[in-house]
Amino acid sequence: MSEHLRLTVSGAVATLTIDRPAKRNAMSFQMWSALPGLLAPAARDEAVRVLVLRGGEHFSAGADIGEFETLRSGADGAARYSQAVHDGERALATFGKPTIAAITGFCIGGGCELALACDLRVAADDARFGITPAKLGIVYAFTSTKQLVDAVGPAWAKQILYSGDIIDSATALRIGLVNEAHPAAELDGRVKELSELIAGRAQVSVRGAKAIVNRITDGQHEEDDEVRALYNAAVHSAEYAEGVSAFLAKRPPRF
């Protein structure tokens, strides 16, 4: 595990906090390596319905550049480091429950990679974004490039990756890199509201939606037996019975 990553649970919402303020929450090799093991218990915990990923003053300024001369030196070191980044990103991207990135300050490089691995991104209006492999002689990973293309489309993905430029929150909102942008003082309240709203919905519906959207973005065009199994599980669930009962009684459902 890592001393700079902290997972807490409040009710149905788990919060993973990046806590390395002295380095603007730059992600070290140890931090990337710790992500799969840190996320696994929350993924298994049925009481957890939503995961929020956050930083502090800054979401994350990216990978720890100081390690480029040590752990990332040479082709073998770079490959080992890239694998740790990939495994950490995949642990977040494949988390089976809704995930929300609460973005403040710098969201650069590996920080943006983590944000894009989340389902939803809610940003402060003074946040800054960038993906900078073109400044380092690195080719951005395929799966993370796909996350970027899925969010902003190929033309903007190319501009972001070719230029390595930093963009503001208004631009990020306009191109679809973030779902919402709010004054910094209102960000925590909005993330809390959104996470609790999602946690209060029928989880068989929410998780089914996540699974189907992911299948569509992975190139699936038609429903198959696994998708039909999601439909079947929903209509045989206690949540479906409660939803119908609440609708007929004209009361809020209790999921």
C-alpha positions, 0 to 999 in steps of 0.5 A: 500500500502507499502512505499517499493514498487513503480510502475511506467509507461514509455510508454508501460512498467510498472516497479514495484520496490522493494525499501527497501535497508536497508533490502536488499529488504526483503519482509515484511508482509505489502509488500506482502499484498500490491502486489495485490492492487498495480498490479491491476491498471496496469493489467487493464491499456490497455496502459501497455503491459509489467511489469518489476519487479526489485530491486536495489543492490539486487532483494530481500533477501526474507521474513523479518526474523525479523517478524518471532518472531512477525507476524509469531509466532505460527501456526495461525500467520504463516498461516496468513503470508503464505496466504499473501505471496501466495496472493502476489505471485498469483497476480504476477503469474496471471498478464495477461500481460508478466512479466520480473524479472530483477535480481540483487544481492541476489534473495533468498527465497521469492525473488526467489518466486517472480522471479519465478512468472514472465514469464521471468527472466533476471539476472546479472552474479553476482546474487545469488539464493536460496530457503531456507524453509529447513533452517526454518522448512517451507514447500514451497507452492504448487503453488510456488513449481510448478513454480520451477518445471516448470522452472528447472524440478523435480530433480533440484527442489528437490536439491534446496529445499532439500539443501537450498543451494545458487547457482550462476548465471551461474548455474541458467542459465544452469538449466533453473532458468533464461532465460538469464545472462548478466554482471551487467552493461548491465542488465538494457539495456537488460531488456529495450530492451527485454521489449520494443521488447515484447511491440511492438509485436501484443498483441493479439498474446503475451497474447494468447501465455501466456494463452496457455502456462499457460494452458499447464503447468497446465496440459491441453493437448488438445485445448478446446473452450476457446483456440479456442476463442483465435484463433478466437479473433486473426484473427478478430483483428485489429492487425491481419489485420495490421500484414498481411498488413505490411507483404504484403507491406514489412514494419514493422507492427505498433501494 
